[in-house]
Every structure is written in structure tokens, then in C-alpha cells.
Amino acid sequence: MKAAPFAYVRPATLDDAVAELAATDGDGKVLAGGQSLVPVLAMRLGRPGTLVDINGASGLDTIDRRGDVLRVGATARQRQLERSPAARDVPLLGLALPFVGHRELRSRGTVCGSLAHADPGAELPAVASCLGATLEVTGPAGRRTVPAEAFFQGAMTTSVGVDEILTAAEFPVAGPGDGYGFAEIARRHGDFALAGVVARVRSAGGAVQEAVLSGFGVSDRAQTRDVAELVRAAAGEPDVESALRPGTEELARDVVDTSGDAHGSQGYRRRLFAVLAARELARALTRSTGGRP
């Protein structure tokens, strides 16, 4: 199929892009990488009257560290971040990005585009949720920031208004005692995950201070839980992963609420989630205490 007819504008500044989007009166869509939007247009699942291409707006393709956060602009490509030395400051991005689609798609797809699309099976929204990232949104009323937990509201649904643009994402950089884990199961590499987990553990003096787990591909959005008590209880056991399993199995019953499909039932996804969660929390704990699993 081919997309329905639409108008196309390519503003030279962010202010002009915001004005052009506002002028569509809710009938416009922002085009950055297009790796999510273009297939939707081609299948006529969406029929916007105007595409506002922000690739011509200067200053939106930057990746830079600002204090204790890594700021990624709206048109920065996933592959650009994957290969950037700056990504080392946020190890979870380095773990997750190779699993985002295929290399060719990451060469065009943007980090912020994936966040704005908010697919339940996508990796980057789960990473943002686990890290407690901050999203910057710009509209006619100016700029505002939204924490990741409030940004994602459901499947393909975010808090970005119809006249607003997601202009940047800020990811907290890793600090001393931070350890991370990431894993997903998909039918083929590059497919959306049947189940995936993102783990973050912070330790100090050999004691667990924080532990957060996000699951994706198992609900209508990334599901994030504080699991510090679970990790603390297992930390002193000879086999931490096995000690975590009863807790992650219980957690799976709460987190995995998808009804299942032809690729995997709800029960199967719960088993995947429980196994992956125990393994990656154990890895994150080991890394947070100086080990290299």
C-alpha cells in the first residue's frame, strides 16, 4: 500500500517546527527517523494531513553529557548513540541498543522517536523507565520536562500533546556501585521481544541501596518495580539467581498482564520474564559490587 496524501514541511528551526505543528490543529505528525511512522503511513493505519520534518532544525541531533545526565537530542540516531563514546556513561544504553531492530534501521531511527512511539515491546522505553530518565517536550507554551514514569501512558500513548514535540531525553549517567542487566527473548534478532527485562542495582559498602526492574513486551507499556527488598534478601545466598527465582515468579504474575498471542501465551511470557529477571538482577548485583559476570 501507499500512504494517503499529506502535506510536507521541513522547518529550519525548532520554533518554526512547533509553529508548523500547531498550525495543523492536531492533524500533523512529527517526522524524525521515520522508522516507526513511515510503515504506519504505508499501511494507512495513520493519515495525518501534514508531516513536520524536524531533521532540518539545527541543534536537535546532539549527544552530550551535561553534569550527571546524558542528553540525547530529538534527531540523534540510535546507531549514532550506539557508536558514541558518550554512551559508555550510560551502560544500559550500550546493552540495549544492539537489540533495537536491525543495524540498518538504527542508522535512521532516532532514540527520541522510539520513546515517542512507545511501543510496548520496544527496548528504549523500558531503559528510560528503569533509569528514571527525564523527557523534554516543547510546544507553543514553551518547554516542560516529564519523568519517564509519567511520560508513558499506554500502548503507543504518551503525555506529548498533539501540538508538542519530544525534543530531548536525558539519561542519568552511571555512578559508583551501579550495576546493570539487560536481556530479551524474541523469535528472531530484531523482532519485538516476547519478553524482556532491564535491571539496575546500586550498592555501597557491600549493601544493596537500590534495585529497579523494568519489563517490556509483557504489558501495554514498560512495567517498572522497586525490587530492592527482593535483591537484598537474595544477596547473601550462594546462588543468587536461584534465590531470586521465587520472587521473580511472583513478580511475573503482577507484571505480565498481556493476554498472549500466537507467538506466546501469558503463561509462557510469565516464565520467560521470571527467568530473565532473576538472571539479570543477579548480574546487575554482581556488577554493582565489582564483579564481571
Protein Blocks (a to p, Z undefined) as FASTA:
>chain_A
ZZddddddddfbfklmmmmmmmnnopaccdfklmmmmmmmmnopaccfbdcdfklpghil
cccdehjaccddfklcfklmmmpmklmmmmmlmmmmmmgocfklmmmpcfklmmmnopak
bmklmmmmmnopacddddfkoccdddfklmpnbehiafbdfkbccfbdcdddddehiacd
dddddfbghiacfbdcddddddeehiafbdcdddehiacbdcdddfklmmmmmmmpmblm
lmmmmmmmmmmmmmmmcgbifkbcfklmmmmmmmmmmmmmmmmmmmmnopaZZ
